[in-house]
Amino acid sequence: MTLSAGDRLGRYEILEPLGAGGMGEVYRARDERLQRDVAVKVLPDEVAADPERLERFEREARAAAALDHQNITAVHELGEHEGRPFIVTELLEGENLRRRIDSGRLTVRKSIEYAVQIADGLAAAHEKGIAHRDLKPENLFLTAGGTVKILDFGLAKLRPNQVVAAETPTATLQTSPGTLVGTVAYMAPEQLRGEPADHRSDIFALGVVLYEMLGGTRPFRGGTAAETAAAILKEDAQPVSAVSPSVPPALASVVSQCLEKRPEDRFSSAHDLALALRAADESAISPPPRPEPTVRRRWPHVLAVVIAAVIALLVVLPPEGLWQRLTGPDAERPPIRSIALLPLENLTGDPEQDYFVDGLHEELISTFAQISAFDKVIARTSVMGFRDTDTPIREIGRLLDVEAVLEGSVRRSGETVRVTLQLIDAPSEDHLWAESFDRDLTDILALQSEVARAVARGINLALTPQEESRFAHARAVNPDAYRMYLKAVRLSRWVGGEELLDQAVALLESAINLDPSFAEAHVRLSYALFQLAHFYRGPTEVMPRAYEEAQTAVDLNGDLAGAHANLGSIKAFWQWDWAGAETELRRALELNPGEQRASVNLANYLAATGRPDDALAAAKTAVELDPLNVRALSGLGWVYYLTRRYHEGIEHMVSTLELHPDDAMSHYSLAVNYVGAARFQDAATEIDRMMELSPGSFSNHLMLAMVVWTHNLAGRTAEAAKAMERLQEISAARYVAPCSLALAHYSMGETDRAIECFVRAFEVRDTQLFAFLIAPDSDNVRSDPRLQDILRRMNFPGSE
């Protein structure tokens, strides 16, 4: 029997279905003991009594539970409830490899990166005597953080003494549940022949997967499963480089060795395969040129031209004459005032260091933004879309509207970090400047300042005396604290759930314990705590500390834009210190015009205080500095709603959704503008789409309140009542923001109960109260004398 939201398996509350297959149905569930979301796989009723299938199901859990590796899905529990066996695993956010392959977005470098992670995970399993035996893109999951996770060890065979015993072949060429062990297109010849399958069979399957990532097609194909099996047994695969000429020879050789017919001719272990892939990765750093070259492909050519030009000048000019030519007035060029730093390459050879490289990339962008002479430094979110693409530099410059682009790499060895950067003129793709920077990890903040000063020099930008002083006096930082900080940055960058935020808080607390004067860690801790209060916890539980951490960060380093952005947001949403909020938010934008939190919250404040043009200008500036960031785009849609420019908001959000059709918050911003324009049916439809797209929607109190509101307006009272019932169930079990309940009660026509909730929101200082009270559709309820009293006690501008 299929489970529904609200059903329970022991301590696990079912939230929503995630998928189904021959081996079971998978649900998102809430572990109420540990307060975290998990995935629960339940054996279907119709096969729960089948001893063979039950044994396979339990074998999956035993095999996977024996493994502890970052590239293998963690199993938390094997249980049974009312005769239903189930497995509880970590909940993954992202997409499977099949969807990524079908999207056509994989480059050679990204294919190698994924294959290395898969090989590492298989190596860990093989060392435990476990072969997967059903490796395929559908069983490989790409998390939002870029980690590959191997799923479904349900077909694994535990190998006593590291040897798989021979077994009666059960791999027919059928696809009915319980008869196929493995998937034909990815099965090794020995599996198809019914011979023992061991770790080398997994290596063959990984070869097929890698071939498909690189070439977009499988190496062995047939019109039927039988024809595919015959091709695997008898035919040699066409070299992957013939299918995709961009694949370098070293990598094509690795793929071919994986696909050898005889197991003994393949790599002897997944560990050896991983080493070979990493070696092939080095050969893929400089792929062959294309008609529209990227910077990495132009670099050797540009270097050769530069060397030839210098030699020619030395022949016709004495050295002093050359120096005059290079440094005289003709060499003067106007300063560059808009740049974008592309994602940095991880040259450490270890995907586990991606968090470090990505974090350093974000920190460098923030450092550049502190240079006041820049008119525009593109925010991180917009440049991340150009990771692992062949988009020409001039096209990137056009899309981001910048004069120059920086690209580079990070190589970390022990406690030493090297950052290499190249500056390219966007319209011409000419190489302007390149430099490498080496520092110990202790001096990483000094490295960031050194890079910023060098970039400014390279593009003829003058630093103010204050900037020179600030960059010259960067403090040392504890290396372990810095690593913890960057890991926390990745976890708290987006609202990824309460569990991720708790992990970020724990990491930041540890970092601060190691280095109490690490101001940036205090900034991030304040931000993570604010997110917890806004979505998951009572404000009185965490907001006092959020404020304390923000104030500490400002005291330690008053030049950190993020510290002032946090402080301004807290003053607006929690302390209701309106003048102080505006001061802090404007100070954040002075220090970093691209500080999105400051832009969005300042726009909210300006709209609430009757300055609609200024509010829209602030929101549009955020989009200009981060033009491809869907959060900035949806934030502008929200400000159109606040300023009652609904039709402009609808037009803007429709355009945004053409680019980002699966972004839940964009559907939310479109919905509220539809409400403002009295297009209630459209609003309800958009909220339904938001719920479909957003994981955990059915346990998110704010989203459920939006369902109640929009569906009542649209006359869909049954759906509204169901959402209201769910919202009340959640509020009986854990904290729910009183404002969410107020909105729901008000839309149900229960005005007195709504007012009671607003009063409660005032008492607990609900961080959502400010946003609810400034929304146009709160106009009617705001006229209630009881709400007017709350506004006066909040000292809200214009409420006297």
N, C-alpha and C positions, 0 to 999 in steps of 0.2 A: 504494500500500500504506500502510495506517495505521501510524504510528509508535507505539512503546511507550516507557514510562519506561525510561531507560537507553540507548536508541538515540542515535547521535551523527550530527550534521551538521557536519563539520569540527571546530571547537573548541567547538561547542555540544552540550551533553548534554540530551536531552529529559527533562523532568521529569513532565509531565502534559498531557493534551489540554485545550484551552480552548474549542474550538468549531469549526464547519465551515460552509462555504457554497459557492456555486457557483464562487467564485474561489479556493478553497483551504481547507486545514485549518490551524488555528492551535494552537500548542503553547506552553506555558511551558517555557523552557529555561534552562540555566546557561551563561553565557559564562565559560569557565574562565580565559581570559587576563586579563579585567578583573574577574573575581570578582563578577559581578552577574547577576541574573535578567533575562531578556529575553523578548519574544514573537517566535516564529518562525512565519511563514506559508509553507506548503509547497504548491506546485502538485500536485494529485493525479496519480497515475501515468497514469490513463486519458486525461488531456487534456494531459499535458506535451509530447506530440509534436504537438499542434495548433498550427500557426504563429500563427493569429489569436489564440487564447487566450493563448499564450505572449507575444505582443506586448502584449496588454492587461495581463498580469501585470507585465511589465517596465516598462510605461508608468506603472503605479501607483507603482513604486519611484522612477523618475526624477522624476515629478511631486512626490511627497511629499518626496524627498530634497533638492529644490531649496528647500524651505521651512524656515524657522527661526522658529517662533512658538510661544508658550506654549499657544495653543489649537489646535495641530495636532500630531498624533502624530509624534514624531521617528523618522526612519528611520536606522538605524545601518549597515546593509549590505545589498547585493544580492549573492547568491552562488549557487553551484551545487555540489551534492555527488552524485556518482554519477548524473549525469543529472537530478537533481531541483533545479529552480530554487527559491530561497527568499528571503524578505525578513526581515530582523531589525529589529525596532522596539523602542522603549521598552515596558516592561511596565506596564500600568495596573491599579490596584486601585480598584474601585468598581463601578459599574453603568451600563448604557446608558440613554439617555433614555427609550426605550420602556418599560423596567421602571418608571422613576420616574413617567411619565405614567399607566401602568396602575394604579399604587398610589394615585393620586388625592391626592398630597401636595403639589401645586404651588400656590403662591399667586401673586397678580399680581406682587408684588415679585420673587419667585424666578424667575418666567417671564421677566421683563424682564432680570434678572441673567444668566440663561443665554443669552437671545437676544443680548444685547450681546456676550458672549464669542464666540458663534458668528459674529456679524457681524464682529468684530475679526479672527478667524481667516480668514474668507473674504476680507476686505479685503487681508490679507497675501498670500493666494494669488492674488487677482486682480491685484495689483500685479506679480506674477511672470508674468502671462499664463496663469494656470491657473484653469479653471473646474471645479468639483467634478462637477456634473451628476447626482449621485445622493444629494443631501442628504436625510436622513430620520432619525427618532429612533434607528433601529438603528445608524446610522453616527455617532452623537454619544454620547460617553462622559463620564460624570460621575465624576471622581476622588474618592477619599476626602477630599482636601483642598478640594473644592469647585470645581475647575477643569474647564471643559468642553473636551474634546479632539475635534477632527474626525478621523474615521477614514476609511480606504478611499478613496484617490484613484485607484482602479483604473479609474474611468470618466472621469477628467479628460482634458481635451483641451488639449494644449499649443498656445497661440495665437501664431503668429509675428506680430510687429509688433502685438500686442494685439488681433488680430482672429481669430475662429474661422472657419475655412474651411467652406463648405457641404459637407455630406456626405450620402451616401445614407442615408436613415433606416433604422436597424436596430431601432427600438423597436417591436416587435410587442406584442401584448397577451397574450403567453405568459410563462411564468415558467421555462422550461427554461434550463439553464445555457448562456450564450454567445449567447442570442438577444435578451435584454432589456437595453438600455442605459438604465438609470434604473429607477425604480419609479413606476408609473403615478400613484398617488394624490398624489405629490409633484412630478410633472413639469409644467413650464410649457406653455402652449398651443403655443408654437413648437416645443417638443421633440416633442409629439404629432403635429404637422403635418410633421415631418421637416425643419424649417427650422433654420438655424444656432442653436446654443445658446451663450450667452455668460454673463458674470457676472450679468446680470439674470435669467437662468433660475434661478441659485442664490438670488437674492433672492426670487423667487416661492416656491421650495421652503421657504425659511426662513419666509416668511409662513404657509405651511401648517403648519409645525412649531409656530410661535408660536400660531397659532389653536388647535391641538390642545392645547398646554400650558395655554392659558387656558380653553378651553371643554370639554376632555375629549372632543372629537369633531373629525373633519376637516371642512373647509368644503365639500368636494365628495365625495359618496358615491354609490355605486351597487351593485347586487347583483352585478355582474360587473365585470371590469376594463374592458370595452368601455363599460359604462354610466358608470363613473367617468370615463373619458376624455371621453365625450360631455358630462358635467356640467362638466368643466373647460373645455371648448371653448365651451360655449353658455350656461351658467347663471352668474348672479351669486351670489356667496356671501352668505349671510345675515350681517349684521354680528355680529361676535363678542360685542358687548355685549348682543345679543338672546339669545344662548345663555348668557352669564354676565354678569348685571347688575353684578357688582362691577368689571368692566373699565371704567376711566375713558375718557371720550370721546377724549382725546388718543391713548391707546394703541390704541383701536379704529380710529382714523383711520390710524395707522401700519400696522396689519395690512391694512386695506383697500387701501392704496396698494401694498403688497407683492403683493397678489393681482390687480392690474390685468391684463386680458387682453393688452394691448399692452405689449411690453417698454419702450417709450419713456415710458409713463405710470407706470412703477414708479420707485423711487429710482434715481438715476443711478449710485450706487456703494454698496457695502457700508459704506464709511466714512460716507457720509451717513445710511444707515439706522441705524448705531450712534449717531450724534449724535441722531437723532430719538428713538431708544429711551431714551437718557439723559435727554432733555428730558421724555419721557413719564413717566419714573421719578419726576421731581419732582412731577408731578401725582398720582402714585399714593401719595404719602406719607400723605395723610389720606383714606382711602377712606370711602364713605358709612357711616353708623352702622347697626348691626344691633340686634336686640332684646336680645342679650347682649353689650354693647359691650366691646371691649378698651380698654386704657388710652389708646392713641393716638387712638381714636375718641371717647373721653370728654373728651379734653383741651380742645378748643375750648369745649365746653359747660360744663365745670367752670370755665374761665377766665371765661366770661361771667357765670356765677352769682356768682363771687367778686367781680368788678368791681361787679355790681349791688348786692351786699350791702354793700360798702364805701361806695358812694355813699349808700345808704339810711342807714347809720350816721352818715355825715358830716352828713346833713340833720338828724338828731334829737340828735346829740351834738356838743359841741365837740371839737376834736382831742385835748385831754388826756383827755377822758372816753372817747374811742374807744381810746386807748392803754391806759387802765386796764382796759377790757373785754377787750382782746386779750391783755394780759400779766398780768392779775391771777390770783388763785387758781383762778377758774373755767376759766382757759385751761390749767391744769396737767393733763397726762395721763401715765399710767404709761409708763415706757420700753418700747420695743419690743426684744425680745431674740432674735428669730429673723427672718432676712431671706433673700431670694434675689435675686441680681442677674441679670436676664435677659440674653440675648445682646444686645450693643450693635449698633446700626445703623451701617453704613458709609455716611456721607454725603460721602465724598471724591469720589464719582463714578467711582471706579476700582476694579474688582474685584481688581486686583493688590495693593491695600492691605488686603484681607481678613485677611491674616496679621497685619498690624499691629493691626487692630481686635480680632481674636480674642485675640491675645496680651495686649493691654492689658486686655481683659475678664478673662482668667485672673489677671493680676497684681493687678487691683483686688480680686478675690475673696480672693486670698491676703493682701492688705493688710487687708481687713475682718476676716479670721479672726484677725489678730493682736490684736484688741480683746477683752480677756478678759471684758468685761461681756456679750458676746454668748453666749447659750446655743447658738445654732445659726446657722452661715453655710453655706448649701447649696453644695456643691462644683460646679465647672464642668460636669462630665459630666452631671449631672442636669438642669441648667437648659438645656443645649443642645438638649434635646428639644422645647423650646418656641420655637425659632427659626422664624420665618415661619409661625406658626399663629395661629388666631383664638380660641384657648382663653381664656375669660374669666379675669380676674385672680383672682376668688374661687375658681375651680376650680384654678388653679395653686397658690394658697395652700393649698387643701385637700390636693392631691396631695403637695405638698412639706412640709406641716405647718409653715407659717411664718405669722407675723403680718403681715408686710409684704413687698412686692415692689418692687424698683428696676428701672426700665427707662431706657434712654437711648441716646445716639448719640455717635459720634466723627466729627469733621470735622478733617481735616489739610490744611493748606495750606503747602507748603514745609516749613519747620522749626517751624511753629506748630501746636499741637494744641489743639482745643477738645473738652471732654467735657461733655455736658449730661445731667443725671440728674433723674428724677422718682421720688418715693417715694409709694407707694400702699398704703393700708390694705387688706389682702387680703379680709377678710370683707365690708367695706362698699364696696370699690372707690373710697373717697374719696381725693382727692388731698391729700397732707399737706405736701409740700415739693418745691421744684424749685430747681435752681441750675446755673449753667454755670461752667466752669473753663477758663481759657486759660493755656497755658504754652509756652515754647520747648521743643523736644525735648530740649535739654540738661538741662532741669529736670523731665523726665518722672517721675523718682522722687519729687520734691517734689510733683508734681501728684497722684500716687497717695496720698501722705500727706495732702495737703490735702483730697482727696475723702473719705478715711476720717474725718478730723476733722469735716468738715462733716456727713457722714451721722450720726455719733455725736451731734452737737449737735441735728440735726433730729429725732432720735427719743429725746432726753432720756437718752442714755447718758453716764455719766461715764467719762472715761479716767483710768487710773492716772498718777501722775507719771512713771513710767518710759515709758509709752506716749506721753504728751505730749512728753517729751524726744526719744524716738525719731522721732516723726513730724515734730518741729520741725527736726531736723538731717539731713534726707535730703540725700544728696550729689548733685552733678552727675554726668552720665554722657555719654560721647561719643555723639552721635546716630547715627553709622554703626555703632558697636558695639551700640547698643540695637536697631537694625533687624536686624542679623545675629542677635542674641540671640533676637528674636521669631520670626524665620524658623526658627531651630534648635528653638525650643520646639515649633513645629508639627510638625517632622520627627521629633522624639524623644518626642512625647507618648505614642504607642503604639509597640509593637514592630512596626514596619512592614518590617523586613528589614535586612540588613546594609548594603546600599547607602545607604538613608536615614539610618541611624545614622552611617555614614562622612561623609555630607554634613553632618549636624548637627555632628559633631566638627570638621570643617574650618571651618564658620561660627563656632563658639564659639572655636576657637583664634584666628581672625582678630579676633574681638571682644575677646578678652583681650589680644592684641598691641596693639590700639588703646587699651585701657583696662584695665591690669593689676589695678586695684583694684575692678573691677566684680564684686562678690561673687556676684550672681545668675548670671552667666555661668559662674563656677567651679562653682556648684551643678549647672547643667545639663550641663556637660562631665563632671563626675563621674558623673552619672546615665547619660549616653549610654555612657560607657566601661564602667560596670557592666553595662549591657544587652549590650554586645558580648561581655563575658567570660562572661555567663550563657548565651548562646545560640550564639555564633559563633567566639570566639577563645579561645586558651589563656589562663587567668588570669594567668600570669606575664608575658604580653605586655602587658596593659593594666591589671590591678588595682593595681599600685603607683602608677600615675599617678592612677587613680580615687580612691585614698585621699588622695594628695597634694592633689588638687583639692578634695576635700571638706574636708580640714583647713584649706586656704587660705581657703575660703569661711567657715568658722567663725571663723578668725582675723580676717578682714576685717569680718565682721558676725555676731556671736554670736546675733543675734535672728532669723536666718533658719531657719524650721522645716525647710525642705527640706535645708539643709546638715546639720543634726543627723540627719534621717531617712537621708540618704545615709551619713553616718558610722556610724550605728548598724547599717545594713544591711551595710556593709562589715565592721564588727567581728564581726557574727554569721556571715555567709556566707563570709568569706575569712580574717579574722584569728583567728576563734574566741575572741574576747575577750568572753565571755558577760556578765560584769558591766558592762563598758564598753558593750556593745551595748544592754543594757536601760536604762542611764542615758541614752544618747543618744536612743533611741527615745522614752522618756518625756519627755525635754526637748523633742523635736520636737512631741509632742502637747500639751504645756503651751503652746507658742507658737502652735500651730495644731491644734485638735482634729480638723480635717478633713483632716489630712495622711495620705492613704490608705496610702502606702508604710510609714509608721511604724506605722499601725494593723495592717496585715496582717502585717508582720514581727514586731511585738510579739506578736500572737496566735500566730504560729508558735512563737516562743520560749517563751511561757507554756504552750502545749500540750506542748512537748517537755520542760519542766521540771516536769510534773505539776501544773499549775494550770489544769485544763480550764474551770472556771467563769470565771476571769479571761480566759482566751483567747477564749471565746465572747463575753464582754462587750465586749472590744476589737473583735472583728469586727463585732458588732452595732452598735457606735457608728459604725463606718465606714459601714455601710448607712444608719443614721439620718441621717448628715450628707450622704449622697450616695445617696438612696433609689432613683433611677432608673438608677444606674450598674451595668451588668451585671458589670463587673469586681469591684465591691464585693459584689454578690450571689453571684457564683461563688466569691469569696474566702471568704465565710461558709460556703459548701458545703464547701470544702476544710478549714476549721477543724472543721466537724462530723465530717469524716472523721478528722482528727488526734486528736480527742477521743473517737473510737470511738462517736459517736452517729449511727450509720449511717442508722437509719430516719428520724430527724429530718432528716438531710442529704438523704435521698432525697425526702422530702416538700417540703423547701425548694427543691431544684433542679428538681423537676417543676413547681412553681409558677413558678419563674424562667423555665423554658423555655416556659411558656405565654405569657409576655410577650416572650421573646427566643428564638424557636425556631431561629434561624440563628446563634447564638453558639457558636463552637467550644469555648471554654473552659468554658462551662456544661455542655456534653455531657461534657467531661473530668471536671468536679467530680461530676457525677451518676455517671459510670462508676466512680470510685474508691469512692464510697459503696456502689454495687452490689457491688463486690469485697468490701468489708468485711462486707456482708450475705450473702455467698456466693451472690449472684445473677450468676453468671459469664457466662451467655449474654447477659443484659441489659447487662452491662459491656462485652462485646465489641461489641455492637450500637452502644452509645453512642460507643465509640472509632472505629468505622467512620464514624459520622456526623460526628464531629470531623474525621476525615481528609478527608471530602468537602467540608466547609465551610471548611477552613483552607488558604489558598493556600500552596503550597510544602511541604505536609505530607510529601510523599514524599522531601524532602531534609532534613527536620527530624529530627535524631537522637533528641530526647526523645520526639517523637510516634511515631516508628518503634519505639522501645523499649516504649512503651505498647501498641502493637499486638502485639508479641511477647508481652508479659506477659499481657494480657487474653485473647488468642486461645489461648494455651496453657492458661490456666485453664479456658476454655470448651471445650477439647478440639478446637479448630480448628487442628490442628497444621500443616496445609499452609499456611494463611495466615500462621501464626506463622513458619514456616521461610522463607517468601518475604520477609517483612519483615526477618528476621534477615540474610538474604543481602544485601538492599539496605543495611542498616545497616553491614555489614562493607565493602561497596563504598565507601560514603561515607567510612568511617574510614580506608581506604587512600589516599584522595585528599586529605583535609583534616582539620582538628581535629574530633574528636567527644569530647564530655565523657565521661570514663571512667565516670562514674556511669550514663550511659545504657547503655553496653556492659555494665556490671555487672548492671543490672536485666535486660537481655535474656538474658545468659548464665545468670543465676540461674533465670529462668523456664524456660529450656531444660533445666534440671537439671544445668548445668555449674557446680557450686558452686565448685570450685577456681579456674576462670577468672574467676568473678564476684569472688571474694576478691582475686585478682590485680588486677582492675580497681579495686576499692575501695582497695587499697594505692596504686595509681597515682594515684587521685583524691586521696588524702591527700598524696602527694608533690608534685603540681602545685597543690594547694589548690583543687580543683574547687569552684566556687561552688554546685554542686548537692548536694554531699556532705551538708551539714546537712539539707536537705529529705528526702533519701533515707533518712538514718539515723533520722529521727524518725517516718517513715511507719509506721503500724501493721503493714502487711504486710511490713515488714523485721524483725519480731520474731524470726523463726526465724534469719535470717542474722546478726542482732546477737548471738546467743548463741555464735557461733563465737569461739573464743579470739583469733583473729587480728583480728576486728573489735573485740572488747573492748579489745585493745591499742591499736587506732587511736582508739577513744573516749577512752581514758585519755590518750593523747598529745595529743588535741584539748582536754583539760581539760573534757570535756563534763560538765555538772552531773549528779551521781548515778552517775558511772562509776568512782569511786575503788574 
